[in-house]
């Protein structure tokens, strides 16, 4: 049967660290796209125009990614819900304008974690974002944006794990800051 697992895994060493370091946002279209491997687990190539990917550095412990895949025996379907929560400190007019565009569009996201993994969210259907801008009453309260991105895909999010493909991806990152 084609859906049986074909490999296990060894016990992992205690050398991991959690957390995300950077959120990248981009849009796939006829000229900007990624190609998946045959098993859809990795990105095998990227074709992205220069300055078509936008980076948001992440700090602190409030940035999380959770993926949950559920299969339904009754319908013969499965769905992977990818939930990203990130915090971007400091409110400003330029970022508020970008957040309005983010919520209105159908972006894809790549999260770089602190292990050096690049995980692609919303590969086929994009990510729907909710943005909350807030400022607290005390000097140590949050002043910034809380983003929640949810994507519903067929399977687990693909990774970019080939050094050359990562390099091609990073070459497309817009180095300018508005």
Secondary structure, 3 states (H helix, E strand, C coil): CCCCCCCCCCCCCCCCCCCEEEEEEECCCCCCEEEECCCCCEEEEEECCCCCEEEEECCCCCCEEEEEEEEECCCCEEEEEEEEEEEEECCCHHHHHHHHHHHHCCCEEEEEECCCCEEEECCCCCCEEEEEEEECCCCCCCEEEEEEEEEEECCCCCEECCHHHHHHHHHCECCCCC
